Amino acid sequence: MRVLLVEDETELADALRAALQRHGLVIDVAPNLLQAGEALRQGVHDLVVLDRQLPDGDGVSLIRKAREHLPGVPVIVLTARGSLPDRIAGLDQGADDYLVKPFEVEELLARIRAVSRRQSPRDVPRANVANLSFDFGAHEASIAGTTLRLPRRQLLVLEALCLRHGRTVSRNDLIEAVYDFDDEIQSNALDAHISKLRRSLDDAGADVDIHVIRGVGYLLRGKVHGKVR
């Protein structure tokens, strides 16, 4: 899942980014409405976490723009403005949830999972490919019921492949799913993550394979008796 975090307090933004990344999310940070609007025009985000007190205006004014570029995208307001009128105004202007500072990261994660379940564009919250299962809400993979522990980048690659399993996923789509705007991406980085993911899946006994579709991208499919189906 790729999240746009709109927050002008640098220390809080850095801490939140690090904490959310540890839970398998890709985080882009925008410190004001202008940069947030530019990020939204890319059309790559699955969720927006939004402060209200920004240098160039009230964050809730961004909600309509977010929905113009990403119809139905969930928006969580995260702000120190916690009075009842403020909360009502934020929800009335389109926020899906409203969390008041100070807060615990675990609660924010729970709210992210909740709004994602309610408004996810995915048809189902879980993908099953042979003995591999991926829970999109929990950002967890399992093999035959046993949780598969993967480094963050490998988990993000697997999530993107599971989301479109049986279909080819382009390199650009995988890069958008794995890297945020500030990451420096080496030319062979994605191939290296996929190679390591293949080994991790094989070591765990996953009955799936990742195929290269030359000039197009990658395809995740299950195996039958050593053959790909």
ABEGO torsion letter per residue (X at the ends): XBBBBBBABAAAAAAAAAAAAAAGBBBBBBABAAAAAAAAAAGABABBBBBABBAAEBAAAAAAAAAAABBGBBBBBBBABABAAAAAAAAAAGBABBBBOBBBAAAAAAAAAAAAAAABABABABBBBEABBBBAAAGBBBBGGBBBBBBAAAAAAAAAAAAABGBBBBAAAAAAAABBAABBBBAAAAAAAAAAAAAAAAAAGBABBBBBBBGAEBBBBBBBGGBBX
